[in-house]
Amino acid sequence: MKLYYSPGACSLAPHIVASEAGVPLELEKVDLGSHTLADGSNYYDVNPRGYVPAIQIKAGEPVLTEANIVVQYIADQKPEAGLMPKAGTPERYRAQQWLAFVATELHKNFSWLWYKDTPAETKTAVKAKLDKRFAELDAHLKGNAYLLGKDFSAADAYAFTIVNWVNFLGMNLNSFPNLKAYMDRVAARPKVQAALKAEGLVAA
Ligand SMILES: N[C@@H](CCC(=O)N[C@@H](CS)C(=O)NCC(=O)O)C(=O)O
């Protein structure tokens, strides 16, 4: 399976899930500035939406996109790794609830902070919204090591990837000690380190 990624982008989430689950991935880097691949070819020909992550499951078929879905597909390739609860169970929906929360409340809000043309007042409003969500996460993580409780899941891979953007956007988690400790806990996992190293985000 091939993952189209850009270092530190939301594609890090499926990369972490594959690393944790032991699912082999072929990594193909996308230049998101020019939307080209290393050989100069046009990424829009691979994914007409132009964004990462995308996975090529079978040659000749359309790529699978949307980070919160891609992480589930990869986790389901190795159910014994326990990164997503079994389909149809209440636990699965709980995990999907967190994935949707990360996608719509964190990821989409953060996206506004990356665009250079976003007006300053919009950025201020977005940061206030993110602070509310961080406060909720902080309260939840007071009594839970991970989003689903005691065990790491695909939802953590996605939440970690997105919240990690505070480090690139001049923000910090100083008001959210439980969330900060959670980020350190996830970052310390050897398979997360392996994915970070593979993307060149920490020294190899
Ligand atoms: N709806 C997509 C959005 C993915 C997304 O925002 N990807 C960003 C990187 S984190 C990207 O590739 N941006 C470049 C572009 O849209 O051209 C998802 O949830 O996976």
PDBQT file of the ligand as one rigid body, heavy atoms in Angstrom, charges set to zero:
ROOT
HETATM    1  N1  LIG A 301     -10.345  16.672   3.966  1.00  0.00    +0.000 N 
HETATM    2  C1  LIG A 301      -8.967  16.220   4.029  1.00  0.00    +0.000 C 
HETATM    3  C2  LIG A 301      -8.080  17.446   4.194  1.00  0.00    +0.000 C 
HETATM    4  C3  LIG A 301      -6.620  17.060   4.163  1.00  0.00    +0.000 C 
HETATM    5  C4  LIG A 301      -5.739  18.294   4.247  1.00  0.00    +0.000 C 
HETATM    6  O1  LIG A 301      -6.149  19.357   4.691  1.00  0.00    +0.000 OA
HETATM    7  N2  LIG A 301      -4.468  18.095   3.828  1.00  0.00    +0.000 N 
HETATM    8  C5  LIG A 301      -3.501  19.176   3.798  1.00  0.00    +0.000 C 
HETATM    9  C6  LIG A 301      -2.269  18.821   4.632  1.00  0.00    +0.000 C 
HETATM   10  S1  LIG A 301      -2.656  18.548   6.340  1.00  0.00    +0.000 SA
HETATM   11  C7  LIG A 301      -3.036  19.371   2.367  1.00  0.00    +0.000 C 
HETATM   12  O2  LIG A 301      -2.658  18.428   1.708  1.00  0.00    +0.000 OA
HETATM   13  N3  LIG A 301      -3.085  20.627   1.886  1.00  0.00    +0.000 N 
HETATM   14  C8  LIG A 301      -2.618  20.978   0.580  1.00  0.00    +0.000 C 
HETATM   15  C9  LIG A 301      -3.729  21.207  -0.386  1.00  0.00    +0.000 C 
HETATM   16  O3  LIG A 301      -4.926  21.121  -0.003  1.00  0.00    +0.000 OA
HETATM   17  O4  LIG A 301      -3.429  21.506  -1.535  1.00  0.00    +0.000 OA
HETATM   18  C10 LIG A 301      -8.761  15.219   5.168  1.00  0.00    +0.000 C 
HETATM   19  O5  LIG A 301      -9.509  15.294   6.149  1.00  0.00    +0.000 OA
HETATM   20  O6  LIG A 301      -7.887  14.349   5.057  1.00  0.00    +0.000 OA
ENDROOT
TORSDOF 0
